[in-house]
Amino acid sequence: ALPIFLARRITAEGPIYGVLALSEKDNFAFYPIINKVYNKPISIKYTAIKGMLKYRYMMRHTAIEIWQYNTKYSLLFDLYEEQTREIVYTIFKRHAIKRQENLFSKEYVMGLWVNGFISNFEYLMFVNTISNRSFNDLSQYPIFPWVISDFMSESISSKNFSDL
């Protein structure tokens, strides 16, 4: 028997209501209840999952965000109940054998940033991601601080004012 769960795919354009069908073999699918041009069914192989994160949607711990290899966007699914989310997350974790374990490791990513392997933007995107901020969810859109100084070039504060 194929486990099927009521779910909604959260997008910046609004939620898409449907069902999430999980296979015990190689893939899962999301089938929208109302099929429109942009509401097409999605089928994803478990081996295509690069990473996944439990997500807080509408201040409730009921969603999962999934990143895939070879795509530039993530998928955010709200499963309505925390227990359902835990079941789905466990199934994904069991079958997504090619996911990167350290993708959401704070220590690993901070080490990359401190040693200059990732940019400030990439680090801020990571901090937003683990803080449950997503481009899919307009109520929790990523935030970025204002740049208040240019630390790479010589600034006026480091010049001798008599040279001005």
N, C-alpha and C positions, 0 to 999 in steps of 0.2 A: 504494500500500500504506500502510495506516494503522500508524504505529509504536505498538506496545503494549509496556508495561513492567510487570513485577511490581512492586508497591508495597504499602505499607501506610499507611493514614491514621492518624495519631497523634492520639488524643483523650484527654482526662482520664479517660474511662471505660476506656480501653485501646485497643490497636491494632485496626484493622479491615483485614484482609488482602484484597487484590484486585488489579486491574490498572488501570493508567493508560493510557488510549487518547488519543493526540494526533492532532488533525486538522490538516492543512496549510491549512485554510481559516479557520474562525471559532471553533472551540471545542475543548475537551478534556473528557474524562469519566473518572470513577473508578467502576469497577464492583466492588462487594464480591463476594468468592467465596461467602460465606454471606449470603444476603439475609434480614435480620430487619427488624423494625419501624423501628429506628433506623439500620439499615445500608442505606439506600436509595442507589441510584446517584446520582451528582452530575454534572451537566453545566454547564460554565461557559464563557461566551464569553470569548475573549481580550481583547476590549475592556472587559470588566468588571473586569480586573485593575488594581488601584490601585498595588500594589507587590509585590515579591517579594524574598526574601532567601535566600541559601544558608544552610543550618542544619546545625549539628553535633548529631546525634542519637546517644545512647549512646556519646559520645566519638569518633564517626566522622563524617567529612564526607560524608554521604550523603543529606541531606534538603533540602527546599525548603519555605519557609513563604510562603503567598500571602495577600494582603489584597485584598478586592474593594470596589468602590464599593457603597454602600447596604447594607452588612452590618456588624455589630458584632463579628464574630469572624473569625479567620484559619483557614486550612486548612494543616495540616502533613502533608506526604507524605514518607515515607522510601523511598528507591529502592534500598536495600541496598548499592550500590556507588558509589564516587565518580565513575567514568567515566560511569555511567548518569545520575547527577545532573547532570553537566556537559552531556550531550546534551539532557536535558529542559530545563535552564535556558536553553540556547542557543535552543531552539525557542520557549520562552515569551518570551524577550527579543525575538526576531524578530517575533513576532505580537502581543504585548501593546503595541500602539502608543499606547494612552491612559494608560499607567502614568506615575506622577509620578517624574521623574528624581531630584529632590532629596529624596524621602521619607526616605531613609536617609543623607543627607549630614550628617556630624557638624558641619561648620562652619555649615551652613544652620540646623540645628535649635538648635545652641548660640546662634547669633545671635538666633533667635526667643526663646529663653529669657532671655538676658541683657537683651534689650530689652523684656521683659514681655509678649510676644505669646502665650506658652504658660505654663501653670502649672508648678509644681515637680513635681506628679504626672505631667503629660504628659512632662516632660523625663526623669523617672526611668523612665517606661514606655519611652521611646525608648532610654535607656541599657541597660535590660534586653533590649530587642528586638535591638539590635545585638550584645549579648553572648550571643545565642542562648538567651534565656530566654523561655519561652512558656507561656501558660495551657493549651496543648494537651499539654504534656510535664510530667508531675508530677515527673520527675527533675531538671528544670531550670526550676522554677517561678520567676516573677519575685520579686525580693526588694526590700525597702524599708527604709531606715534608720529607726531610732527618731527621733522628733522630740524634740530635747533642749531646745529653747527656742522661745518665741513671740517672733519678731522684729518683729511688727507692733504689739504693745501694750506699754505701759510695764511693765517687769518690776521685781521687788523689788531686783535688783542695781543698778538705775539710780536708786533712791530714796535719799534721805538717811536713814540709819538713825536719826537723832535725831527724825525725823518719825513713827517707829513707836511 
